[in-house]
Amino acid sequence: MKFVRIIMLLSVMIYLTCNVSAFDNEFVNGSVYFNDKKCTVYNAELKVGEPATIKAVVYLKKNVDVSTAITASGFGFENVDQPFEVIDGPSEFTETAREFSHNAGETVTFEWIVRPTDKAAGWTIPLNIAFTFYDRDENEGYPMEFTAANIMVHDVHYSVPASTILICDATAAPNGYAFTSITVNNVTGLGSGNITVTYNPSVVHVTNVTSGDGNALAVQDWNIDNTTGSVQIFAQDADESHNGDVVFAIVNFHAVGEYPDSTALAISSSELIDYTSYGIIGHSVTNGIFSIIDDEPPVITDAIPTPDVILNDNGRPRTPGTDVTVLNATVLNGGSGVVNVTINLSRIGGSDDQVMERIAGTDVWTIATNATGGINLTHELIVTASDGANNTDASVIGLTVLLRGDVVRDGDLNSADALYIAKYLVGKEPRPSLLVGDMQPAEGDGVITSADALYLVKYLVGKEVPP
């Protein structure tokens, strides 16, 4: 049937309701919610049979009794053929929920789960919540009513998602412990259940079963068989039914196998019982996996450079070996195999994720590098090792980069360097570092002479490239 939006001719009743999200008077303050949205929700839409939640949270300022009810505008308490029905809550549409003997400072919550019936199909209907606060000192009632939502009910039926029993995955290190939850998702009216989970007992044992928190059944008993690998669990709630996603049980495990053992946590049999009808609730199952993981990272030792001081590389030849260093790191296997070792060379002008190569037949990982940046500084180059289980370890390699020609070590090439070499050549200063002072020829000759002084001076006046 084509959906018809009808503004119900019930203005006499509608004007009595207040379209506000909160209220405050001398007795109470509080808020009303529709599907967790503060009222009033004007654009609510539901299908026939689609559940929705209406809730009132009331903070009491005086000693009062609280009475409340939900109503659909145009359908009085005497009308048994209501456009909504209560799935779960303190009262039906034709009843009043009453809370007695509350004291100032208390918070009282009323919550219903409702759904439209076929009678509501094609209509737009205000859904209201009505309060009466009774002053116990005066024995007088003070009414108040709010429109929670103006609901357009489509002339189509809501398809309830199938209930599913889900056991979540779990992991533990060898000889470690873990737990997982068994939940019943998308369920309505759950009262009890009996579930059996099987597993490989050479991989894992079950050590205990406990109840969950919140929206959960209470575990009554269980039977663990770690010889064949199964645990049977019975849980229920005799006081009320449970809806939505319900925690059935919490299962505790002990890993008895080794990395990388794993086993299915298979729901081999299951039965869910409706709280009201005692009928069987249809459902599907989703199994989990228990995996033994490696939690021991690789260990980096002996992270060293050879040599630990080098010259900067600007493209001009150097004395062989003075501008290149070999960086080595010994990496010990943590259990699942070393798969990757990298080093951050960004501080000296290289990659921030440079891959190091393993020397065949050893635990040593290596890389040879020069330095185009980070001049006149000592750097801690970070080495990171990863294994097959994504465990990591980190260490540092210290490396100093010098500027060729910077004999006074101030980080720049200037007249101070030329003056120092000149004074050294006439015996007025100690010999500067051969590594930075041996500039001419480009490949070096092992001594510092007037040729080195001349090259530096010519560079300073723009007649030579940087040394």
C-alpha positions in Angstrom: 0.0 0.0 0.0 1.3 3.4 -0.9 2.7 5.2 2.2 0.3 7.9 3.3 1.4 10.7 5.6 -1.6 11.6 7.7 -1.5 14.3 10.3 -3.9 12.9 12.8 -6.8 15.2 13.7 -6.0 14.9 17.4 -5.0 18.4 18.2 -7.0 18.4 21.5 -4.6 15.7 22.8 -1.4 16.8 21.0 -1.3 20.3 22.5 -1.2 18.8 25.9 2.3 17.3 25.2 5.5 19.4 25.4 7.9 19.2 22.6 11.1 19.6 24.6 14.2 17.5 25.3 14.3 18.1 29.1 12.2 19.3 32.0 12.7 20.9 35.3 10.4 21.8 38.1 10.3 21.9 41.9 10.0 18.1 42.1 12.3 16.8 39.4 14.5 17.4 36.4 15.2 15.0 33.7 15.2 14.1 30.0 13.3 11.9 27.6 15.0 10.0 24.8 13.9 8.2 21.6 16.6 5.8 20.2 19.1 7.7 22.3 18.2 11.1 20.8 16.8 13.7 23.1 13.2 14.5 22.4 11.4 15.6 20.4 12.3 13.6 17.3 10.1 15.0 14.5 11.4 13.0 11.6 11.4 9.4 13.0 10.5 6.6 10.6 9.9 3.0 11.5 8.6 -0.1 9.6 5.9 -2.3 11.0 7.6 -4.5 13.7 10.8 -2.4 13.8 12.0 -2.0 17.4 12.7 1.4 19.0 13.6 2.5 22.5 11.9 5.2 24.5 13.5 6.2 27.8 13.0 8.7 30.6 15.8 9.6 33.1 14.4 11.5 36.1 16.4 13.1 38.9 14.4 13.7 42.1 14.5 16.9 44.1 11.9 15.8 46.7 10.7 12.7 48.3 8.1 11.5 45.7 6.5 8.5 44.1 6.9 8.4 40.4 4.2 7.1 38.0 4.8 7.0 34.2 3.3 5.5 31.1 3.8 5.5 27.3 0.9 6.5 25.1 0.2 6.9 21.4 -1.8 10.1 20.6 -5.4 9.2 19.8 -5.3 5.8 21.5 -6.5 6.0 25.1 -5.8 3.5 27.9 -9.2 1.9 27.3 -8.3 1.1 23.7 -6.7 -2.4 23.7 -6.0 -2.2 20.0 -2.9 0.0 20.2 -0.7 1.0 17.2 2.5 0.0 19.2 3.3 -2.9 21.4 5.9 -3.2 24.1 8.6 -5.8 23.6 10.3 -5.1 26.9 9.7 -2.5 29.6 8.0 -1.8 32.9 4.5 -1.5 31.5 2.3 -2.0 28.5 0.4 0.8 26.6 -2.7 0.2 28.7 -0.8 0.2 32.1 1.1 2.6 34.4 4.5 1.9 35.8 4.8 3.1 39.4 8.0 3.6 41.4 7.3 4.0 45.2 9.2 5.7 48.0 12.0 7.4 46.2 14.0 10.0 48.0 15.5 13.3 47.0 18.8 12.9 45.2 17.9 9.6 43.5 17.8 9.0 39.7 15.0 6.8 38.3 15.1 5.4 34.8 12.2 4.1 32.8 12.9 2.3 29.5 10.7 0.6 27.0 11.5 -1.2 23.7 8.4 -0.8 21.5 7.5 -1.6 17.9 4.7 -0.5 15.5 1.9 -3.0 14.8 0.0 -3.4 11.6 -2.6 -0.9 12.9 0.0 1.9 12.7 0.9 1.1 9.0 0.6 4.3 6.9 0.1 6.7 9.8 2.1 9.4 11.4 1.6 8.9 15.2 3.1 10.9 18.1 4.5 8.6 20.7 4.4 10.1 24.2 5.6 9.5 27.7 3.5 10.7 30.6 4.6 11.3 34.2 2.8 11.8 37.5 4.8 12.9 40.5 3.2 12.3 43.9 4.3 14.5 46.7 4.2 12.1 49.6 3.8 14.9 52.1 0.7 16.3 50.3 -0.5 13.1 48.7 -1.2 15.0 45.5 -0.3 14.1 41.9 1.4 16.5 39.4 1.0 15.3 35.8 3.4 16.0 32.9 3.6 14.6 29.4 6.2 14.8 26.5 6.2 13.8 22.9 9.2 11.5 22.4 8.9 11.2 18.6 6.5 11.9 15.8 6.8 8.6 14.0 6.0 7.9 10.4 5.2 4.1 10.2 5.8 2.7 6.7 3.5 0.1 5.3 6.2 -2.5 5.1 7.3 -5.1 7.6 10.7 -5.0 9.3 12.9 -8.0 8.7 14.5 -9.0 12.0 18.2 -9.8 11.5 18.9 -13.5 12.3 20.4 -14.2 15.7 24.0 -15.3 15.7 26.1 -17.0 18.3 29.6 -15.6 18.0 32.8 -16.8 19.7 35.6 -14.2 19.3 39.2 -15.1 18.4 41.8 -15.3 21.1 45.6 -15.3 21.2 48.2 -16.2 23.8 52.0 -16.7 24.0 53.3 -20.3 24.6 52.2 -21.3 28.2 50.2 -18.0 28.3 46.6 -17.3 29.3 43.8 -15.6 27.5 40.0 -15.3 27.5 37.3 -14.7 24.9 33.5 -14.0 25.0 30.7 -16.0 23.5 27.9 -13.6 22.5 24.4 -14.0 21.1 23.9 -11.1 18.7 20.6 -9.7 17.3 18.5 -11.7 19.7 15.0 -10.9 21.1 13.6 -12.4 24.3 16.6 -14.6 25.2 16.1 -16.5 28.4 18.6 -19.4 28.4 21.0 -21.4 26.3 23.2 -24.4 26.1 26.3 -24.2 24.0 29.2 -26.6 23.4 32.6 -25.4 22.1 35.2 -27.8 20.8 39.0 -27.2 20.3 42.3 -29.0 19.8 43.5 -30.0 23.3 47.1 -30.2 22.1 47.0 -26.5 21.4 44.8 -25.1 24.2 43.0 -26.0 27.4 39.9 -24.4 28.9 40.6 -23.4 32.5 37.4 -21.6 33.6 34.0 -20.2 32.5 32.5 -17.1 34.0 29.5 -14.8 33.5 29.9 -11.5 31.5 28.9 -8.0 32.6 26.1 -5.8 31.5 23.6 -7.3 29.1 24.6 -10.9 30.0 23.1 -14.2 31.0 24.4 -15.8 34.2 26.5 -18.9 33.7 24.9 -21.7 35.8 27.3 -24.6 35.1 29.8 -25.9 32.7 31.7 -29.1 31.9 35.3 -28.9 30.7 36.9 -31.9 29.0 40.5 -31.1 28.0 41.2 -34.7 27.0 38.9 -34.6 24.0 38.8 -30.8 23.7 35.3 -29.5 24.6 33.4 -27.3 27.0 29.7 -27.4 27.5 28.1 -24.2 29.0 24.6 -23.6 30.4 23.5 -20.0 31.1 20.2 -18.3 31.8 18.4 -15.4 33.5 15.3 -16.3 35.5 14.4 -12.7 36.2 14.2 -11.1 32.7 14.7 -11.7 29.0 17.6 -10.2 27.1 17.6 -8.4 23.8 20.2 -7.2 21.3 23.8 -8.4 21.7 23.9 -10.6 24.8 27.0 -11.9 26.5 26.5 -15.7 27.0 29.7 -16.5 28.8 33.4 -15.7 29.2 35.8 -18.6 28.5 39.4 -18.7 29.9 42.2 -20.5 28.1 45.7 -21.8 28.7 48.0 -22.2 25.7 49.6 -25.6 25.9 51.1 -25.8 22.4 53.8 -23.9 20.7 54.1 -21.0 18.2 52.5 -21.0 15.5 49.9 -23.6 16.6 46.2 -22.7 16.3 42.9 -24.3 16.6 39.3 -23.6 15.7 37.0 -22.7 18.5 34.0 -24.4 17.0 30.4 -24.2 18.3 29.5 -27.9 17.8 26.0 -27.7 19.3 23.8 -24.9 20.5 20.3 -24.2 21.8 18.7 -20.9 22.6 15.4 -20.6 24.5 12.9 -17.8 24.5 12.2 -16.4 27.9 8.4 -16.1 27.5 7.3 -18.9 25.2 10.1 -21.4 26.1 10.4 -22.0 22.3 13.7 -22.5 20.5 15.2 -19.3 19.0 16.6 -19.9 15.5 20.2 -18.8 15.0 23.4 -19.2 13.0 26.9 -19.6 14.5 30.2 -17.9 13.8 33.3 -19.9 15.1 36.5 -18.4 16.4 40.2 -19.2 16.3 42.7 -19.6 19.1 46.2 -18.9 18.0 49.5 -19.2 19.8 51.6 -16.2 19.0 55.3 -15.3 19.4 55.7 -12.5 21.8 59.5 -12.7 22.1 61.0 -9.9 19.9 64.3 -10.2 18.1 67.3 -8.8 20.0 69.8 -6.4 18.5 73.4 -6.6 19.7 76.7 -5.2 18.6 75.4 -2.4 16.5 78.6 -0.7 15.4 80.0 1.5 12.5 83.3 0.9 10.8 84.7 3.5 10.9 82.7 5.6 13.3 83.9 9.0 11.9 83.7 9.8 8.2 84.0 12.8 5.9 81.0 14.3 4.2 80.4 13.3 0.6 80.0 16.2 -1.8 81.0 14.4 -5.0 84.7 15.3 -4.9 86.9 12.2 -4.5 88.2 11.4 -1.0 91.0 9.3 0.4 89.6 5.8 -0.1 87.5 4.7 2.9 87.2 8.1 4.5 83.7 8.9 3.3 82.1 5.5 3.6 81.2 3.5 6.7 79.9 0.0 7.1 77.1 -0.3 9.6 76.6 -3.7 11.2 74.1 -5.0 13.6 73.8 -8.5 15.1 70.2 -9.6 15.4 69.3 -12.7 17.4 66.1 -14.6 16.5 63.3 -14.2 19.0 61.4 -17.3 17.8 59.5 -16.6 14.6 62.5 -15.6 12.5 64.0 -12.2 11.7 62.4 -11.0 8.5 63.4 -7.4 8.2 66.1 -5.0 9.6 66.2 -1.4 8.6 68.1 1.7 9.6 67.1 5.4 9.6 69.7 7.3 7.6 67.7 10.5 7.1 69.9 12.4 9.5 72.9 12.0 7.1 70.9 12.5 3.9 69.7 8.9 3.3 66.5 7.0 3.5 64.5 6.9 6.7 63.8 3.2 6.1 67.0 1.8 4.6 66.9 -2.0 4.3 70.0 -3.8 5.7 71.2 -7.0 4.2 72.0 -10.2 6.1 75.5 -11.6 5.7 74.9 -15.2 4.6 75.5 -17.8 7.4 75.5 -15.2 10.2 73.2 -13.1 12.3 74.8 -9.9 11.1 72.9 -7.4 9.0 74.9 -4.8 7.2 74.8 -1.7 5.0 77.5 0.6 3.6 76.7 4.3 3.4 78.1 7.7 2.8 76.8 11.0 4.3 75.6 14.0 2.3 74.0 15.7 5.3 74.3 16.0 9.1 77.8 17.6 8.7 79.9 18.2 11.8 77.5 16.3 14.0 77.4 13.0 15.8 74.3 11.0 15.0 72.4 8.1 16.6 71.1 6.1 13.7 68.2 4.0 14.7 68.2 0.3 13.7 64.9 -1.6 13.8 64.5 -5.4 13.6 61.2 -7.2 12.9 60.2 -10.8 13.1 57.5 -12.9 11.5 55.1 -12.1 14.3 55.6 -8.3 13.9 57.6 -8.1 17.1 60.4 -5.5 17.0 63.5 -4.4 18.7 65.5 -1.2 18.2 69.0 0.0 18.8 71.3 2.8 17.7 74.6 3.2 15.8 76.7 6.3 16.6 78.3 8.0 13.6 80.1 11.3 13.3 80.2 13.2 10.0 83.0 15.8 9.5 83.3 18.6 6.9 86.5 18.3 4.9 88.6 21.4 5.3 87.0 22.4 8.6 90.1 22.1 10.6 88.9 24.4 13.4 85.6 22.3 13.7 83.1 25.2 13.7 80.9 23.7 11.0 82.0 26.1 8.2 84.8 26.6 5.8 86.3 30.1 6.3 89.4 32.1 6.7 89.9 30.7 10.2 90.6 27.3 8.7 93.1 28.7 6.2 94.8 30.7 9.0 95.1 27.6 11.2 96.8 25.6 8.4 99.2 28.4 7.7 100.1 28.7 11.3 100.6 24.9 11.5 102.9 25.0 8.5 105.2 27.5 10.3 105.1 25.6 13.6 102.7 27.8 15.5 99.8 25.3 15.9 99.6 21.6 16.3 98.9 19.5 13.3 95.1 19.5 12.5 93.2 16.3 11.8 94.6 14.6 8.8 91.1 13.4 7.9 89.8 17.0 7.4 93.0 18.8 6.5 94.3 16.6 3.7 92.5 18.2 0.7 94.9 18.2 -2.2 95.2 16.0 -4.2 91.5 15.0 -4.0 92.4 11.4 -3.1 94.7 12.7 -0.4 98.4 12.1 0.0 98.6 11.5 3.8 100.2 14.8 4.8 99.1 18.4 5.2 101.1 20.7 3.1 101.0 24.2 1.5 99.1 22.6 -1.4 96.2 21.9 1.0 96.4 25.5 2.3 96.4 26.9 -1.3 93.4 24.7 -2.3 91.4 26.0 0.7 92.2 29.6 0.0 91.3 29.3 -3.7 88.0 27.7 -2.7 87.3 30.6 -0.4 87.8 33.1 -3.3 85.6 31.0 -5.6 88.3 29.4 -7.8 87.9 25.8 -6.6 85.0 23.5 -5.8 84.3 22.7 -2.1 87.0 20.4 -0.8 
